[in-house]
Amino acid sequence: MTNNGTKHWTVVVLTCQHKDSVYAFQRELDLRQQRGGLSPGALLLTVADPQARLGSGGATLNALLVAAEHLSARAGHTVVTSDVLDDAHILILHTGRDFPWDSCGRAFSWLPVEGAQHAVEGPVCCLDILLDCLSHQVCPGSPPGVWVCSTDMILTLPSRQAMSWEGFSGVRVLALPGDVSYATNHGVYLSDGQGRVRDIVYRGSEEQIRQAILPDGKVPLVSGPVFLCRSVSEKLLQTHVTSPLDGCTYLGMDSGAPSLQISLFLDILMCLCSDVNETRFVSEERPGSTSPSGPQGAAVRSARAVLWRTLKGTPLSMEYIADGTYDYMTLSGWEHISRLTKKGWQMETLSHIQNRDCVSVESRVINSVLEGNITVSFGAVIQHCHLQGPVQVPSGSFLSGLEATSGSQIQNLLLSADIIIQGHRVQLGELKLTVYTVLGARDTLEASCEESTFLNHSWTDFYKRTGIRPEELWGTSSESNTQRSLWEARLFPVFQPRDGAVGLDGVSWLMSGSPGALEWWRGAWRLSLREVLSLTDQEGELRWREELLFRAARRRAVDTLTGHSDHSLLPSIRAAVLGGQQGELLSALDNVAAGSCENLGVAARTLACIADVLGCMAGEGKGGLRSGPAANPAWAAAFSLLERRDLPAAVQALANQRSHWLNRPDLLVRAARHYEGAGQVLLRQAVMSAQEFVSIGQGEMPPIGEWQEVECPARLDLSGGWSDTPPIAFERGGAVVNVAVKVDGRRPIGARARRIREPRLLLVTSSSGQDCSVATETVCETLQDLEDHCQPHAPVCCLCRCPPEGCVCVQRSGHLPFPAAPGRAAAAALGWRAGAAQLVPPASRLWSRHQQYSGWGSVGCGVQEHRSHLRHRLPHPRSAASGADFNHRWRLAGPSWWSGRGGEAGSLESLSAPQGGSGAALPLPGLPVRPATAPHTGVHRQNATGSQPATGCGEKLVQPVALHRHEHRATGQQR
């Protein structure tokens, strides 16, 4: 099933070698589905191999059976039926064997890359790269059937592959190009000119590999993805009840059938090759497949005969992708370090680095916390570590899984180049502890000790330096049949019967070989690398990585807020809530808000982030709309503390009240609204701090009754509307593009004001110009008349929002109560004195020639008593009705939008800065206001505290249409 170029899976099955991995890996699949990496409706299954070393073919058969069984149960059947495969799109992924450089295997090995535009922050592992490649590039368009792929490699394809699926039947394999020298340790397909597979050669001679060379000089590598059409899947499913193939499934194991190991490529697919006959297929010895002449020889031959009878005649075709790349994750430590440090990947991935200057840009820090002076050299890798300096990490080194509790031991380690130190969380019965291993990056794990090294030096040197004897590592030849390789050497001390867990002391001694500690080493319980990996507590390992992920995320969030970064915190917030870490995140945000008394913008943004956390806790689409009122009496005490500017106490009061609103989605949403309202209070206070830079002097008063008038053009919002207002601009920045235009050759919006003798406000609005006979008059004689300024549907509410802060023309500080003070009492409360220059109440008229609801925008405009001091005045970001939701934002794009009647030039004392709810007037140096006949063109860059004309705007009048672009990079910084 494909939609918009994406494959939507019916079932995704992840097979795993260890039974203890099932629940841990199942949770990882569920998390990826919740983050959006897997189809929401897909059935996710994690299936353990019934027996050890089942082989890719046996694991495929067992996974197919489990998938069909679950689909049959969902469909209401009482037995497994192949009918459920008719419309099923099944993906089977094999995690494979243990990987020495990651305790959770190759599938969950983290890569130094972050997911692009993911709504939820999370790691990118090899599994994620493979899922993305299969779901978006390889599998879209394929018919119902089963895709099978291993997770032990990284596939890179340049684009979506245009494969033809019309009328397809049979099996299709994907092949990528490789060199002959590389293919000798791998597998290749031999094909004819039509893409049909003739044979599969695994670890063949160079002569055999050369037979597969294609015209481009490359050979088609066996690269993982295999597609089985619906009919082939049904035939394969039927074999689960046929002996001896039933030994590959959990049903066969439960029925007492002996286990059987078969290969997907060398057994199941081999019988489909056109050049392979039955005798060769049944009896041939093939590297990588169970021997037909060994202890299981009879069962192997019988199983191959069943496969031949069941599948022979099915066409096997190859899809060769010439420009793709295939990177198999080998056991070489040097190759793994080189893979992680290759160019094009990030230096820092989901980490927190306190001193970035000490970290080379050619190194990699993945899911780690680095505190203090930690120097990371060129080509070094640190992953899943919490380190405390001073620590020097040499070039080519690889550190993984180290905890801060081992800080002093890490600092005392004499690290050298190309050394790998890992911490593994293992479980020995009921005992859980961390085992540390040390290896050389250039050591060969599976080669015999005569042909390999330890810590990049020969074993002979190691014996001389430490006094260890070979039999202490592998036992005597009569006691053990294991190969004397680094993989099997019991080098690593785990537990001392008297002293408990060993920690990093064992690693330190293996590296230094200091005298006097040999007997201590001999007295410890020791494990080989193979045993350490087989005993890994993968659930504990994944839990440690997740803890580090959220620990680093919280520290990055603090840095983002206090450093005024425009980095979005929403993906991190969603991840924390998804991982149940919201409590720790809220505590960290509370601390930032409480400690930001000197920077209210940071505190306001932090409260907005807390609102986002609460909204995410409520759940997508649950609890109601985020927009709504924020004046519940239960929050009044906290808001009162905010108004008194006691920020630490206010943040604590908000947190205390928040604790009572966390048990239902609707309460969480309502709490989020109040946090947004609290943020608006701080934004208002931050905006009003601009009064420190504003000076208002005594001017020459115009005569009483003489009108002062201004006009402005209409505004067309081309793009980005509201993107420059908090909280959006906090994390995304904003860019608004406007055009200032005349309508019918005239500036359609205007305002007039004059001094009157009566102590009242007379507000007149009209919709068809100042001479319109139809107008609305609003008279405010008491402060009580202004109480509805927060109601967006009240008459001229936007005009009424100005007087409490000093009328249309007078700027005051602080806030006034609303007593029912009539007449002269109201005038006294407002600070008006008859005959005083600026304090005589005005009568004002505003008009617009736009049709109501026509969509035309305008800038805000106001008139001060003296026409040489025009002031653009906007209401406070105090909420209208809902606290933060009715944002009456009027913008002024530049000084030439204004024209003063009478031909006199004036000065513009302030411009607007959209700060959350409603914007505000902020001071700027005097800008000329000219009686221009046309607006000029200018680009204005708008930040968190105001708008300034960009360099090069000049004062030249150009054309009657002006394009204005406002960029907003809101950082919460107050200026």
N, C-alpha and C positions, 0 to 999 in steps of 0.2 A: 504494500500500500504506500503510494508516493503522493505527497502533497507539497506544492511549492518547491520542488527539487529536493525534498527531504524524505528519507525512508522512515516510515512509521512502523515500528516493529510490533508484532502481536505478542511475541515472547522473546525475552533475552535471557539466555542461560549462561552462567559463568561457572565453569568447572574448576575445582581446586584439589590439590593433591592431599592436603591434610584435613581431616574431619573437623579439627578445632578451628579451621579458618572459615567455616560456613557462615556463622552468625556475624563475624567481623566483616566479611566480604559482602554479605547481604546488606548490611547497613551502609556500606560504601555505595552499592548500587542504588539503594533507596535515596541516599543523599544526592546522587547525581540526577535522579529523576526529579527530586524536589527543586534542584537548582536549574532545571530545564535542559540538562544534557541528554536526557532520554525521554521518549514519548510519554506523555502523562498516562495514556491508557495501556501501556505495555505491561505485561506480566513479567516480573523480575524474579528469577530463580537462581539460587546458588546451590550447586550440586557437588558433593564430595565424591571422588572416585571410590567405588565399592572396595577395591583392593589397591594395594600399592603397585606402582609401575604397571598401570593398566594400558598405557599406550594411547596415542591420540585417536586411533580408530575405536578402541573400546570405550574411551571417554565420550566420543561422539555418539556411539550407539546408546550408551546409558543416558546421556543428556537428552537425546531425541525421545527416548522412552518417557523420561520424567516430564518433558514438555507436553507430549501427547496425552499423558495421564492427567495432567492438570487441566488441559483444554477439554478433555473428555468429561471430567468432573464438572467443569463450568457449564458444559452444554447439557448436563443432566444425564449423561450415560453412566451405566454401572460397570462397564468394562472399557478397556482402552480400545478405541476405534480410530482407524485411519481417516474417517470422514472429516475429522476436525482439521486435517491438513489441507482441505480444499481451498480455503481462503486464508491460511495462516502464513505469516511472514516471520520466520524463526531465525534468530541469530544465536549461534553457539560459540562461545569464546573459551579457549583453554589457557589457564594460567601457567601450566607447565611446571618444571622442576624448580628447586630452590635456586635463588640468585644470590651470590655471596655479597654483593654490594648494596643489597636492600633486603631487609629481613622479611618484608611483605611480598617479595617476588618482583618480577619484571613489570607486571601489570600495574602495580601501585608505586612504581619508582617515579619520584617527582622530577619534573624537568624545569629548567630555569626559564619559564615562560608563564605569563599570566593570560587567562582567558580574555579574549577581546569582547568588550561590551556585554559581559555577563551580568545579569541582574543580581546574582548572588556570588559573592567572592568565594573562591575555592581554588584548590590546586589543579594543575594540569599534569596528569600522569601519562604514562605510555598508553594506558587503557583509554584515556580521554582522547588522545591523538588518534588512536585507532577507531574509536567510535565515531568521531567526527569524519574521518576519512571514509569509513564504510557508509555512514548514513547520508552523507552529502555528496560524495564523489563516485563511489564504486557501485553501490547497490540501488540507487533510485532507478525506477523503471523495470526492475526485475519482477518476474511473475511470482505467485505464491510458491514457496519452497523453503529450503534451509540453507543459510549461509553458515559456514564453519571457518573459524580463523584462530590462530594462536596469538598470544599477546607477548611473544618474546622478541618482537622486532618493532621498528618504527618505520611506517610507510609514509612516504612523502610523494604526493601527486600534484602536478602543476595546476590542474583544473578538474572539473567534473568530466568523467569519461563517458563518451557517447557510444555506449554499447547497444547493439541491436538485439532486442529480446522478442521480436515478432516471431511467433510460431516456435519459440525455443523449446527444446526437449533434450534431456540428458544432464550432463555435468559440465560445468565450466570452471576453469582454474585461472587465476590471475598470475602473470609472470612479469617480473621486472628485470632490467638488464644488469649483468654483472660481468666481471672479468674472468678469464679462464683460470687464472691463479687462485682467485677467491673461491670459485665454484668447486675446486678440488676438495674442499672441506665442507661442501654444501651439497645441494641437489639441483639438477637441471632437468628441463623437459626437452625431449627430442620430438620435433613436430614435423609435419609435412607442409607443403606449400599452402594448404587451405586452413591451417591452424588446428588440425586434428593432432592429438598427442599420440605418438607412436610408442614412446617408452619413457621411463623415469630413471635417471641415473643418479645415485646417491653416493657421494664420496668416491667417485670413480677416478680412473687414471686420467692424466691429461689428454691422452689420445681419445678416450671415450668422451670426455667433455667437449673436445673440439668438434665432434660430430654435431653438436647442438648450435654451433656458431651461426648467427643470423647475418643478413647482409650488412648490418651496421657494425659488425665486428664483435658484438656482445653475445653472451649466452643467456637464455631465459631462465632465471633463477626460480626455484620453488619458493614462493614468497608468502604463502599463508592462505589468502582467501580462496574458498572453494564454494561453489553453488551447486546444490542438488535440487533438481526440479521436483515438483510435487510427486510424480510417479516414482522417481528414484527414491525419494524420502520414504514413501510407503513401502517399497520393497525392502529397504534397509530396516525399517521399523519391524517388519514381519520376522526378521531373523532373531529377535529377542526371545522368541520361544523355541528356537532351534538350537540343539546341542551341536557343538560346544560353545557357540557364540553367546548363549544365554549366560555364560560365565563372565561376560563383560558387564553385566547389568546388576543393579542392586536386587532385582527380583530373583535372578539366578543365584546370587549369593545367599539370599534368604531361603532359597529352595535347596541349598547345599551343593550347587554346581561348583566345580573347581574353577578358579580364576584363570583368565586367559588374557595375554597381552597381544594386541594387534595394532598395526600402524594405519593411520588414515591414508597416507600417500603410498606406502610400500606394500600394503595389503589391499585396502578397499579400492583405491584408484588404480593400482597397478593392473588389476584384472580387466580394466576398461581400455588399456592401451592396445592399439591395433597390432603391434609387432610382438605381443606376448601371447604364447600359446598356453594351454592348460597345464601341460607337464612342467614347463618352466615355472609357471606361476605357483603351482602347488609345492614343488620340491626345491626351488632355488634358494641358496643361501644369499641373503641380502644384508649388507651392513645397515644397522639401525633397526632391524626387524628380528623377531624371535626366530631362532634357528629351527628348521623343520626336522633336524636330526638330533636335537638336544633332548633334555629331560621332558620337555613338553612337545616333542616332535610330532607325536601322533595327533595330539589335539590341534596343533598348528596346521598340519596338513589337512585335517578334517575341516577346520574352520575355513581355510582357503578354498577347499572344494565347495563348501556351501556358498561362499561369496561368488565363486565362478558360476555356479548354476543360477544364482539369484540375479546377478548384475551383468553378466557377460552380454554383449550386444548393445549396451548403453553407450551412446556416443560421448566421447570426452574431448572437449575443445579447449583451446588456450587463447586467452586475451592478453596480448603482449603490449605493455605500456612503455614505450621506448624512452620517454622523458621522465619516468618515475625513478625514485631511489628506494633502496631497501637496506636497512641497517639492522643486522641481527645483533642482539645484545649478548655478546660472548662472556666467558668467565674471566676475561683479561681486565684487571684493574686499570691498567694504563689506557686501554681503549675506552673504558667507561669515563674516566676523568677527561679524556680528550673529547668525548662526545658532549659532556656537560659544558665544557669551556670553549666549544667551537664558536666562531663569530656569528653574530646575528641574534644571540640569545642574551637575556638580561643579566646584568651583574647582580642585582638584588631582586629576589622574588619572595613576596609575602613575608618579609623580614623587617626587623628593626635594628638599625646600626647607629649606635650613639656617636661614633667618630668615623664618618665616611671618608675622611681624608687619609685614613690609614689603610683603606681597602683598595686594592688595584682594580682598575676597570676591566682587566682581563681575568679576574677571578670570579667565583660564583658563590653567592650566599643565598641559600634556599631554606625558607621556613626556619629561621633562626633569630635569636636575640643576642646581639653583641654589645656588651657593656664595657665601658672603659677603653683603654688603648689596646686594641686587638689589631695587629698588623697582618693583613692577608696578602700574600705575595702573588705574583703573576702565575696564573694557571692552577691556583689552589681552589679547592671546593670545600665549603662548609654547609652541611645540611642537617636539619633537625637537631640543632645544638643550642644550648643556652650557655654562653661563655662570658666570663668576667676577666677583664684584663688585669695585668699585662700578659698578653700571649702573642707569640710570634709564630705564624703559620707559614712554613716555607713553600717554595714553588713546587707545584706538582703534588702537594699533599691533599689528603681527603679525610675530613673529619665528619663523623656522623653519629648522632644519638648521644652526644655528651651533655651531661646535666650540670647546672650551676653548682649543685651540691658537691661536685668533685673539683671545684674551682682551684683550690690550692694544689691538688695533685696535677691538674692540667698545666698550671703555671710552672711546675717543677719538671715537667717532661722535657727532655732534650730532643725536640723534634728536628728531623732532618728532611731533606727534599725527598719527594716520591714515597712518602710513608702514608699508610692507610690505617687509621684508628677508628674503631666502631664500637658503639655501645648497643648490645642486643638485650631486649627484655625477654627473658626465658622463664619457663615454669618447670620446676623439677618436683613432680608430685604436687604437694601443697605449698611448696616454697617458690615464691616469685622474687626474682632478683635480676640485676643487670650484669651481664657478662661482657667484658671488654676484650677485643681482639686487636692484634696489630699485624700488619702484613706489609710487604713491599709492593709498590704499584706495578713493578715489572716481574713479580713472582708468577710462576706458572703453577696453578693449583693442582692439576690432575697429573702432571708429569712425575716420574719417579724422582726420588731425592738425588740420584746420581746425575740427573739431567736438569734439575731445577734449582731454585734459590729460595732463601728465606730472608726477608728484610733486604732484598736486592743483593745479598751476598751468598756465597756458597754455604752449603750445610756444614762443610768441614770447618770453615771459619766460625760458624755458630757453635759447634761442639767445643772447639778450643776456647772460645770466649766465655762460655757458660759452664762447661763441665758436664753438660747433659749427654747421655749416651743414647744412641738410636733406639735401642730396645725399650727405653723409657717412653718413647713417643709412639712406637708401633707394636711393641711386644716382640718376642722372638719369633723366628720364622715358624717354629713348631706350634706356637700359641695362636698365631693369627694368619689368616690368608689375605688380609687387606693389603692393598698396594702401598708401598712406602712413598706416599705423596704428601704434599702440604695439606691437601684436602682432608686427609685421614690422620694427621699428626695431632696427638693429644698434648697440645702446647699450652693451652690457655687455662690458668688457674681460676677456679670459680668460687670455691668455698673452703675455708679452713675450719676444721672441726672445733678448734678452740676459740678462734677469733671471728668467725662468721664470714660474711661476704668479703671477697678480696678487693673488689674495686679496681682502680687503675694501677695499683701497686704491681700486679702481675705484668701488665703491659710495660711499665717502667723498667722492671727487671729484665724482661726479655730484650728490651732495647739497649740497656746499658750493660747487663751481665755483671753487675757489681759482685765482688766476692762476699761470701758469708750468707747469701740468700738461697743457695742451691738447695739446702735441706728444707728450707721453708717452701720452696717450689715443689719439691718431691712430696711433701706432706699434704699438699692441697689436693682437693678433688679437681680433676682437669678434664676438659672436653676438647675434641677436635672441632674444626670449623664446620664440618658436615653435621656433627652432633649438635652444635650450637644452633644451626639453622633449623634442624629438625625439631628442636625443643622450643623454638621461638613462640612466645605468647603474642600472636599477631593482633589480638584484640587489644592487649596492653600497649603494643607498639603503635597502633593506629590512634589509641587514646592519647599517648604522649605527643604524637604529631599534631593532633587536633588541639591539645592544650597549648602547645607552642604557637600554633596558628593564631589562636584567639589572643594569646598573651602579646604577640607581636602586633596584632591588629589594634588592640587597645592602646598600645604605645604610639603606633602610627596615628591613631585618631587624635590623641593628645597633641602630638606634633603638628598635625594638620590644623587643629583649632588655634593653638597658641602661636603657630608660625604663619597664620593668615594665608594658608594655601587654599587654592580653589579645587583641590582634589575632592571628588565625591565620596562621601562616607556611607551612602545608602547600600552599596553592595556588601560592605563590611558589616553594617547593621543587620541586614537580612541574614547574613551568614551566622552572626552571633545568636540571633533569635532562633534560627533553625537548629543551631547546635546547643541550645539551652544555656547560653552564656550571657543572657540579657542582664542578669543581676550584676555581674562583674562589670559589664559595659556601663550600666547606669551609674554605678558607683564611681567609675572613672570620670564620666561626664559630669557628675555632681561636683567632683573635686575641681575640675577645670572651671566650671561656672562660678563656684564659690571663690576661687582664687583670681578672678578676673575683674576685681573692683576698679582697676585702673584702665580697663579696656572693655567698655560695655558692649562694644560690637562683638567681641569674642564671646562674652557671656550670653548675648542674645542668640548668636548662632548655636551655641552649645545647647541652650534650651530648645531651640528648634530641632536639634538632633535628638534630644530626649523625646520630643514629640514623635519623631520618626520611629524611634525604638518602640514606643507604646503602640503606634499604628501598626507596626509589623507584628507585634505580639498579638494584636487583635485578629490578624489574619486578613488576607486579601479579600476585599469585598464583604467583610464581616464587621458587625458593630455599628454600621451606619456610615454616613459621610464624614470626612475629616473636617469639612466646613460646618461651623455652628457657633453658638454663643459660648462665652467664656467668663461668665459672671456668677457661677454657683456660689452661694454663701459659704460653703465649706472651704473654698479656696480664698476667701476674702482676707484672712489673716496673713497669708503668704503674700498676696498682692499688696497689702498695706505695707509690709516690710520692704517690698520692692519700691514702692512710692517713697518710702523714707530712706531709700538708698542703703539699706543694711543688707547687702547682697549675701554674705555668708549665712546670716540667719534666714533670709528669704529662701535661699536654695535648700536649706535644711527643712524649712517649713513645707516647701513644695514636695520634697522627698517624703516627708512624714505623711502628708495628705495622699500622695501617690500610692503609698502602700495599701490604702483602703480601696483602691480602684483597679486592682490587677486581676480580679477573679472572673471577669466576664468581658467579652469583646466590646459590648456597648459601653461599659464603664471605661475600658481602655481608650476608646476613641474619644470619649468626653474628656478624659484626663489629658489626652494629646491636644485637644483644643485649648485647654487651659494653659498648657505649657507654651503653645504658640502665642496665646494672649500675653503670657508673662514675657515672652521674648519681645513682643511689640512694645511693652512698657519700657524695656531696656533700650530698644531702638529709639523710642521717643526721647528718652533721656540722653542718649548719645547724640541724637540730632540737635536737641536743644542746647547741648554743650557748645554749639557753634555761636551762641550769644556772646561768648567770651571774646570773639573776634569781631563783633558788630558794635559799632558806635553810632548813636543817633544824636545828632545835635539840633540845636534850635535853628529853624529856618524862617525865611520870610513867609508870612501867612498870606494866602490869597484871600480876597474879600469873601465874606459870607454870602453864599448864594451863587458864587461863580463856579461853573462846572469845569472839572478837569477830566480829560478823556484820553483813552488809548484804544488802539485797534490792533488786531493780529490776524494773520491768515489762517486758513483751515489746515488741518494736518491729515495727511494720508499715511496710515501705518502700513508699510509694505511687508515687513517681516519682523519676527522676533518679539512681537508685542508681549509684554509682561515677563519676558525672560530676564529682564534686568532688575527684578524685584526679589527681595528675600522671601522665602528661603531658597528659591531656585538659584538665584545668583550666587549664593554662598558657595555652592558646590559645582555649578556648571558654568559660571560666568554668564554674561548676557550680551546680546548685540541687537539693537533695535534700529531699523532703517525707516526714516520718515521722509516725506516730501511736504514742503510748505507750499501751498497754492492759494491763489486768489480764486474766488468764485464770482463769475460774471464780472471780472475785472475789479472786484472790490474785496477788501479784507472783511470777512463776514462776521467776525466775532469782536465785540467791543465792550468797554466798561466806562461808566462815568461816575464821578463822585463830586459832591460839593459839601461845604460846611453849612450846617443848619443850627438854629439857635435852640431848638427843643432837645431835651436830653432823651433821645430815642434813636433807634435804628430804623431807617426806612429803606427796605430792599425791594427793588423793582426789577422784574425779569420779563423779557418778551422774546418771542421766537421769530420775529420778522423784522428785526432792526429796531433802532432806538425810537423811530417815529411811529411805530406800530400802535394802532389804537387799542389792540387787545394786549393787555399786560397784566401781570400778577404783582400785586403789592403785598409785602409782608412787613408789618410794623412790630418791632420788638421794644417794649417799654419797660419790661422787667427782666431780670436774669432768668426767671422761670420760663420766659418765652423761648429761651435758648436750650432748654433741657432736652429737646428732641433732636439735637444736632447729631446724635449717634444713630438715628433712625433713617435709613437710606430712602425711605418712601415719604419722609416728611417734606413739606414745601421748603424749597431753597436750603436744604440741609447743608449743602456744601458751603454756602455763604454763612450760615449760622455757626459753622464750626470754627470760624475765625475769631469772633468777638471774645470768647473766654480767654484767648491768648492776647487780646489787645485790639480787637476790632479788625476791620479790613485794613486799616492803615497804621495802627499803632502796635508795636511789638512789645510784649510784656513777658516777663518770666513767671514761672510758677503756674498754679491752677487756682481758679476761683470756685468757691462753693456756689450753689444755686439757691439762695434764699429768695423768697417771694418779695423782692425789694422793688417797689414801684417808683416810677418817676425819678426824682432827684436822688433817692437812695440808691437806685440802680446806677445812676451816673457816678455817684461817689464810689460805689463798689468797683466800677470800671475805671476809675481814675480820671474821669472827664472834668475839666474845669472850663466853664463858659469863657470864651474869648481867648483861651490859651491856644497857642499855635497848632500843635499836633493833636490836642486832646479834645477838640470840639467834635461831637459825634457827627458822622456823615450821613447823608442820604446817598445811596448808591443805586445805579442802574446797570444791569448787564443785559446784553442781547446777543442773539445769534440768528443769522439769516438761514441757517440750515433747517431742513425739515426734521422734525423730531424723529429719532430712531433711524435717521438716514445712514448712520455709520460714519459720518464725518467726525474727525477728532479736532480738538483744539488745545492750545496751550492755556494755562491759567493766566489770568491777568487781574491786576488790581491797581488802584490809584491811591497814592498818598496825597495829603492835603497840598503839598508843595510840588508843582509839576516838574521841578528839577530833581526830585527824588522819587522816581517811580520804583515801586517795590513789587516784585513777584512774590506773592504770599500764598503758601499752601497750608492746609490744615495739618495738624499733628498726625503722626501715625497712631493716634488713638483709634481704636476700632470703631467702625460704624456698624452697629447692630450685633455683629458676631465676633468682634474681637480682632480678627485679622483677615476677614473674608471679603468685605466690601471695601476694596482698595480704590479710593477716589484719587487717582494719580493724574495730575496735570503736569505736562512737561514743557519746558521752554528750551528750544533748540539753539537759540542764539540771539544776540542783541538786536540784530537787524529785523527780527520779527516784530519789533515794537515800533510804533511811530507816534511821536508826541504832536498833538495839535498845537498850532501856533508857531511851529518852526523852531522851537527852542530845543537845543540838545540837552539831554539829561544824563544821569548815571544810573546803571543797574546795579543795585547793591547786593542782590542775591539771586541764585539760580536754584532749581529744584534738584534734589537727590532722592530718587525713589527708595525710601527706607521702609520696606514692609507695607504697613497698612495704607498710608495716604501721602507719603512724601513729606517734604519740609523745605522751608526756605533756609539756604545756607549762604554764608558771606563769600564774596569774591571781590577782588579789587574793582574799582569803578570801571565799567565798560561803557562805551559810548552808545547812546540811543539816538539815532538819527532819524529825521523825518524822511525816511527813504521812500521812494516810489515803488521799489521792488525789493523783495527779500534777496539776500545774497546767499551764496552757496558756502557751506562749511561742514567739515567733519568734526564732530564733538565726541571726545572719549570720556565716557562717564564711568566713574568708579563708585566705591561705597559711600563716598562723602560728598560728592558734588559733580558738576559738569564743567569742563574747561574746554575752550576752543582749541582745536588741534593746531599744531604749528603750520603755518602757511595759509591760514584762513584769510588773514588780512581784512581790510574794510572795503574792498572793491565790490561795487554793486554790479551784478552780472545779468541775471535773467530772472524772469518772474516766477520761476519754479526753483526751489532749493531742495537739494537732497541732503538729509542729515542722518548720520549714522552714529548711534550711541552705543559704545561698548561698555559693558559693565563687568568688571572683574571683582565681585564683592568678596572681600577678604575679611570682613569684620573689623577692619582697622579704622580707628577714629582719628580724624585729623581736624 
